[in-house]
């Protein structure tokens, strides 16, 4: 009986190893893979790791490559697509177009208003280097109005 329990334990541990196939980290745009890090921009969605579904039509992030929390991309125009089912709120999806500059860091943001009638959500990307809104729209309800 002890041997059976040991075998089952080993098999369950081995099966868990196969689930983590993509490490959490930075995805590098294949087009700019040979570029220096400071000549690229960083788009960070680590606060909402399940929200970003693709960048530039699956060039960097796609449904089969989930697990990344940031991407290094070349300067210029990019399209960030997002989609998720938010508990007790519903499905949110869309896309944000933005122009990024080299050496800048961009942060993905998301917020919901459960008490708004009708319910609302806001999605944006801030340029953390300048403090400006790079794309999307900040929430238009007071912060205390959850």
Backbone torsions as a table, in degrees:
resi	resn	phi	psi	omega
1	UNK	NA	-39.2	179.1
2	UNK	-64.7	-37.9	179.4
3	UNK	-65.2	-41.7	178.1
4	UNK	-62.1	-43.1	178.2
5	UNK	-63.0	-41.4	179.5
6	UNK	-64.8	-42.3	178.9
7	UNK	-63.3	-44.8	178.4
8	UNK	-62.7	-39.3	178.3
9	UNK	-64.1	-46.2	179.4
10	UNK	-62.8	-43.4	179.5
11	UNK	-64.4	-38.4	179.3
12	UNK	-68.3	-38.0	177.2
13	UNK	-66.1	-43.2	179.1
14	UNK	-64.1	-37.8	179.2
15	UNK	-67.3	-31.9	177.3
16	UNK	-68.3	-34.2	179.5
17	UNK	-60.3	-35.4	-175.3
18	UNK	-75.9	-14.4	-179.5
19	UNK	-74.3	-32.8	-177.0
20	UNK	-90.9	85.2	-175.1
21	UNK	-96.7	-19.6	180.0
22	UNK	-122.8	127.5	-179.9
23	UNK	-78.1	147.2	175.0
24	UNK	-73.2	131.5	-179.4
25	UNK	172.1	-149.3	-175.8
26	UNK	-104.8	127.3	174.9
27	UNK	-90.3	132.7	179.2
28	UNK	-103.6	125.7	177.9
29	UNK	-54.5	122.0	-177.1
30	UNK	-56.0	-31.0	-179.8
31	UNK	-66.2	-32.9	-177.6
32	UNK	-107.1	20.4	-174.5
33	UNK	-60.1	-27.4	-178.5
34	UNK	-92.7	5.4	-179.0
35	UNK	-86.1	153.2	174.1
36	UNK	-69.4	149.3	-177.3
37	UNK	-59.7	-37.7	-177.4
38	UNK	-76.2	-7.4	176.4
39	UNK	-96.2	4.8	180.0
40	UNK	-118.5	173.7	175.5
41	UNK	-113.3	157.0	178.7
42	UNK	-116.1	128.7	172.4
43	UNK	-108.7	120.6	-173.4
44	UNK	-114.6	124.9	175.8
45	UNK	-125.9	30.8	-176.7
46	UNK	-65.0	-23.6	176.0
47	UNK	-71.2	-22.3	-179.4
48	UNK	-135.3	66.9	-171.6
49	UNK	-62.5	-20.5	-179.2
50	UNK	-97.2	2.2	-172.8
51	UNK	-86.6	-46.1	-174.7
52	UNK	-77.0	122.2	-178.2
53	UNK	-104.7	-24.1	176.3
54	UNK	-162.5	155.5	171.7
55	UNK	-127.3	125.7	179.9
56	UNK	53.9	53.8	176.5
57	UNK	54.0	55.9	173.8
58	UNK	70.9	18.0	177.4
59	UNK	-65.9	-36.8	-175.6
60	UNK	-117.8	-42.9	-178.5
61	UNK	-124.0	135.1	176.4
62	UNK	-146.8	172.2	-176.9
63	UNK	-59.8	-28.4	179.8
64	UNK	-88.8	0.7	179.5
65	UNK	-124.7	32.1	178.9
66	UNK	-63.6	152.8	179.9
67	UNK	125.5	-16.2	177.2
68	UNK	-80.9	153.0	178.5
69	UNK	-122.3	-2.3	178.6
70	UNK	-160.5	161.6	178.4
71	UNK	-140.5	140.7	170.4
72	UNK	-97.9	123.2	-177.8
73	UNK	-129.1	159.2	177.6
74	UNK	-71.8	152.2	176.2
75	UNK	-60.0	149.5	179.9
76	UNK	129.3	-165.4	-176.7
77	UNK	-82.4	136.7	178.2
78	UNK	-138.9	155.2	177.2
79	UNK	-120.4	119.8	178.4
80	UNK	-105.7	120.5	178.3
81	UNK	-103.8	142.4	-178.9
82	UNK	-134.0	151.8	178.3
83	UNK	-165.0	135.0	176.9
84	UNK	-167.4	157.3	173.2
85	UNK	-102.7	115.8	-177.9
86	UNK	-94.7	124.9	-177.3
87	UNK	-52.7	132.9	178.9
88	UNK	61.2	14.2	178.6
89	UNK	-125.1	-50.1	-179.7
90	UNK	125.7	-168.6	-176.8
91	UNK	-84.1	131.1	173.8
92	UNK	-121.3	135.3	-178.7
93	UNK	-156.3	154.3	177.5
94	UNK	167.4	-164.4	-179.4
95	UNK	-146.5	148.9	177.8
96	UNK	-125.0	126.6	173.7
97	UNK	-98.0	135.9	178.3
98	UNK	-149.7	157.5	175.6
99	UNK	-110.5	122.5	-177.5
100	UNK	-105.6	152.7	179.6
101	UNK	-113.0	149.1	-177.7
102	UNK	-63.3	143.0	179.0
103	UNK	79.1	-3.4	-179.1
104	UNK	-92.8	154.3	177.3
105	UNK	-116.6	133.0	-176.4
106	UNK	-118.8	135.9	-176.9
107	UNK	-116.0	126.7	177.5
108	UNK	-79.0	134.9	179.1
109	UNK	-130.2	152.5	-178.0
110	UNK	-151.0	141.2	176.4
111	UNK	-151.8	152.1	179.0
112	UNK	-124.5	154.3	174.0
113	UNK	-123.6	97.6	-179.8
114	UNK	-70.0	-28.4	-175.0
115	UNK	-90.1	-11.2	177.7
116	UNK	-68.6	147.9	177.1
117	UNK	-120.1	111.1	-5.7
118	UNK	-71.9	166.2	178.2
119	UNK	-57.3	145.7	-178.8
120	UNK	-131.7	157.5	171.0
121	UNK	-137.8	156.8	178.8
122	UNK	-131.0	139.9	178.7
123	UNK	-133.3	134.3	-177.6
124	UNK	-151.8	165.3	173.0
125	UNK	-131.9	120.1	179.7
126	UNK	-98.0	142.2	170.9
127	UNK	-83.9	105.5	-177.6
128	UNK	-70.7	-20.6	179.5
129	UNK	-71.8	-40.5	-178.0
130	UNK	-104.7	-18.7	-176.3
131	UNK	84.5	5.6	-177.8
132	UNK	-91.0	157.6	172.1
133	UNK	-75.3	123.2	-178.6
134	UNK	-93.6	-29.2	-179.6
135	UNK	-171.6	160.0	-178.9
136	UNK	82.9	-156.1	-177.0
137	UNK	-146.1	128.6	175.0
138	UNK	-67.3	163.8	177.6
139	UNK	-62.7	147.1	179.9
140	UNK	-112.5	20.4	175.2
141	UNK	-119.5	154.0	-178.6
142	UNK	-60.1	148.0	-178.6
143	UNK	-61.1	-32.3	-179.3
144	UNK	-75.1	-14.9	-177.6
145	UNK	-90.1	82.3	-175.8
146	UNK	-57.7	NA	NA
